[in-house]
Amino acid sequence: MTETHADPTDSTGSTDPTESTGPTGAPGPVESAGPARWAAPRPLHPTSIRRLGAVASTQDEASALFARGVAAPFVVTAREQLSGRGRLGRAYASPDGGSVYLTYVHRTGLELARRSWFPLAAGLAALAAVASAVGEDGVRLGLKWPNDLHTADGRKLGGILVEGRGADGVLIGIGLNVRGPVVDGEGAAIPGAAWLLGPDGIRNGDGMTGCEDPDALRERIEEALAGSVRAELEALESSQGDAVTAGTMHRYTMTCLTLGQEVRIDPLGTAGAEGARPPSLYGRARAVDDRGRLLVDLPDGERVPVDVGDVRHVRPGGTVRTTTDAVQGVEQEDSSR
């Protein structure tokens, strides 16, 4: 195991804290210079990073360290996960060397009801980290609600899992496809996947086509993630979870690909007492409220808030395309525009 400290001066780029909230405006990603539109003010202190080889999962390793009293914040990364998981315990394929597998451990001072923006802020942090580590030239990135990293045409670059531990522990697991093509266990290309570098990579500009040491690149992304996640969470902590005051809500609105889209929302979890699942919702995603919920206008004119569910962007004509999740190794909800 190696342990380093993320340099906060390299974590989120040269963001002016006075400009970190960015302008308000129409939903969806905006075109502006630099990662400032995604980044919270930089943290003042470095974050410890524990780099491991093959592990069951970074979430499990981080949870064990936290339970043993290791002081948060800290980060655990791995080259490979043997039993990685996503939401609802879904299998999370994590082969050696091609991706970033990271868990950020945070100790919060906020009560549970004030932590609703943590998952969305983690998505913003991941966008900022990618911009800082490998630049922004190339395919435009945004967030599919609540925090999947997607290209505008619907390919998935990464996913995020947020879990609680005890009264005040928060574990934020992040997986990003770094080098591609992304393949399954049998070597077949995974449809619907995006990756940063390599053939058809979305960040192949500036000569970054494979000549860089992959371990050095992965570590740079990990350090950027450590700094950007810490910055976003500290902004929310200092505002008592108020995403408007922290600037989180404005930044999220600018980068959310789901807003304005026709969507289908499938309920999560198991069937009810009589064996039937709640019906899926269809409508148009209009906004995100101050609790981070997705506000969806239904065909009958009712506006409903959604705080849990699998959101799928509906294709023109009312159909939904389902693809294999490049990070989790299972089927993923997919944006198809």
Long-range contacts (C-beta under 8 A, 24 or more apart in sequence): 1-50, 1-51, 1-52, 2-50, 2-51, 3-48, 3-49, 3-50, 3-51, 4-48, 4-49, 4-51, 4-219, 4-223, 5-46, 5-47, 5-48, 5-49, 6-46, 6-47, 6-49, 6-75, 6-222, 6-223, 6-224, 6-226, 6-227, 7-46, 7-223, 7-227, 8-42, 8-43, 8-44, 8-45, 8-46, 8-47, 8-227, 8-230, 8-231, 9-42, 10-132, 10-220, 10-223, 10-224, 10-227, 11-42, 11-43, 11-129, 11-132, 11-223, 11-224, 11-226, 11-227, 11-228, 11-230, 11-231, 12-39, 12-40, 12-42, 12-128, 12-129, 12-132, 12-224, 12-227, 12-228, 12-231, 13-39, 13-128, 13-131, 13-132, 15-39, 15-41, 15-42, 17-41, 17-42, 20-247, 20-251, 21-247, 21-250, 21-251, 22-247, 22-250, 22-251, 22-254, 23-250, 23-254, 24-250, 24-253, 25-254, 27-253, 27-254, 27-256, 27-259, 27-260, 27-287, 28-142, 28-254, 28-255, 28-256, 28-257, 28-259, 28-260, 29-140, 29-141, 29-142, 29-152, 29-254, 29-255, 29-257, 30-254, 31-140, 34-131, 34-136, 35-127, 35-128, 35-131, 35-132, 35-136, 37-251, 37-254, 37-255, 38-124, 38-127, 38-128, 38-131, 38-251, 38-255, 39-124, 39-128, 39-131, 39-132, 39-228, 39-231, 39-251, 40-121, 40-124, 40-125, 40-128, 40-228, 40-231, 40-232, 40-234, 40-235, 40-246, 40-247, 40-248, 40-251, 41-231, 41-235, 42-227, 42-231, 43-227, 43-230, 43-231, 43-234, 47-73, 47-74, 47-75, 47-104, 47-226, 47-227, 47-230, 48-73, 48-74, 48-75, 49-74, 49-75, 49-76, 49-77, 49-222, 49-223, 49-226, 50-74, 50-75, 50-76, 50-77, 51-77, 51-78, 51-219, 51-222, 52-76, 52-77, 52-78, 52-79, 53-78, 53-79, 53-80, 54-78, 54-79, 54-80, 54-81, 54-82, 54-96, 55-80, 55-81, 55-82, 56-81, 56-82, 56-83, 57-81, 57-82, 57-83, 57-84, 57-85, 57-92, 57-94, 57-173, 58-84, 58-101, 58-102, 58-103, 58-173, 59-85, 59-103, 59-161, 59-163, 59-171, 59-173, 61-103, 62-103, 62-105, 62-171, 63-163, 63-165, 63-171, 65-105, 66-105, 66-165, 66-169, 66-171, 67-165, 70-105, 72-105, 72-106, 72-107, 72-169, 73-104, 73-105, 73-106, 73-107, 73-230, 73-233, 74-105, 75-102, 75-103, 75-104, 75-105, 75-222, 75-225, 75-226, 76-102, 76-103, 76-105, 77-101, 77-102, 77-103, 77-222, 84-175, 84-328, 85-161, 86-159, 86-161, 86-325, 86-327, 86-328, 86-330, 87-161, 87-268, 88-268, 88-269, 90-328, 90-330, 91-328, 91-329, 91-330, 92-175, 92-327, 92-328, 92-329, 92-330, 93-184, 93-185, 93-327, 93-328, 93-329, 94-175, 95-185, 97-179, 97-214, 98-177, 98-178, 98-179, 98-180, 98-182, 98-195, 99-175, 99-176, 99-177, 99-178, 99-179, 99-327, 100-158, 100-174, 100-175, 100-176, 100-178, 100-218, 100-221, 100-222, 100-225, 101-173, 101-174, 101-175, 102-173, 102-174, 102-175, 102-222, 102-225, 102-226, 103-171, 103-172, 103-173, 103-174, 104-171, 104-172, 104-174, 104-225, 104-226, 104-229, 104-230, 105-169, 105-170, 105-171, 105-172, 106-169, 106-170, 106-171, 106-172, 106-229, 106-230, 106-233, 107-168, 107-169, 107-170, 108-168, 108-169, 108-170, 108-233, 108-237, 109-168, 109-237, 110-236, 110-237, 110-240, 110-241, 112-164, 113-241, 114-240, 114-241, 115-170, 115-241, 116-241, 116-291, 116-292, 116-293, 116-307, 117-236, 117-241, 117-243, 117-246, 117-248, 117-249, 117-291, 117-292, 118-162, 118-170, 118-172, 118-233, 118-236, 119-146, 119-147, 119-160, 119-162, 119-292, 120-145, 120-146, 120-147, 120-243, 120-248, 120-252, 120-288, 120-292, 121-232, 121-233, 121-235, 121-236, 121-243, 121-248, 121-252, 122-147, 122-160, 122-162, 122-172, 122-174, 122-229, 122-232, 123-147, 123-148, 123-149, 123-160, 123-252, 123-255, 124-228, 124-232, 124-248, 124-251, 124-252, 124-255, 125-225, 125-228, 125-229, 125-231, 125-232, 126-158, 126-160, 126-174, 126-176, 126-225, 126-228, 126-229, 127-255, 128-224, 128-228, 128-231, 129-221, 129-224, 129-225, 129-227, 129-228, 129-229, 130-157, 130-176, 130-196, 130-203, 130-221, 130-224, 132-224, 132-228, 133-217, 133-220, 133-221, 133-223, 133-224, 134-196, 134-197, 134-203, 134-208, 134-217, 134-221, 135-203, 135-205, 135-206, 135-208, 137-203, 137-205, 137-206, 138-201, 138-202, 138-203, 138-204, 138-205, 139-194, 139-202, 139-203, 141-202, 142-255, 142-256, 142-257, 143-252, 143-255, 143-256, 143-257, 143-258, 144-256, 144-257, 144-258, 144-311, 144-313, 144-333, 144-335, 145-256, 145-258, 145-259, 145-285, 145-288, 145-294, 145-311, 146-292, 146-294, 148-332, 148-333, 149-176, 150-194, 150-257, 150-335, 151-194, 151-202, 152-257, 153-335, 153-337, 154-192, 154-313, 154-321, 154-334, 154-335, 154-336, 154-337, 155-192, 155-193, 155-194, 155-202, 156-192, 156-193, 156-194, 156-323, 156-325, 156-326, 156-327, 156-332, 156-334, 157-194, 157-195, 157-196, 157-202, 158-327, 159-325, 159-327, 159-328, 170-233, 172-229, 174-225, 174-229, 175-327, 175-328, 176-221, 176-327, 177-326, 177-327, 178-214, 178-217, 178-218, 178-221, 179-210, 179-214, 182-326, 184-324, 184-329, 185-329, 190-324, 190-325, 190-326, 191-323, 191-324, 192-323, 192-324, 192-325, 192-326, 192-332, 192-334, 193-324, 193-326, 193-327, 194-326, 195-326, 242-290, 243-290, 243-292, 244-290, 249-288, 249-290, 252-288, 252-292, 253-287, 253-288, 256-288, 257-313, 257-335, 258-285, 258-294, 258-311, 258-313, 258-335, 259-285, 259-286, 259-287, 259-288, 260-284, 260-285, 260-286, 261-285, 261-313, 261-314, 261-335, 261-337, 262-313, 262-314, 262-318, 263-296, 263-311, 263-312, 263-313, 263-314, 264-311, 264-312, 264-314, 264-320, 265-294, 265-296, 265-306, 265-309, 265-310, 265-311, 265-312, 266-309, 266-310, 266-312, 266-333, 267-308, 267-309, 267-310, 268-308, 268-309, 268-310, 281-306, 281-309, 282-314, 285-311, 313-337
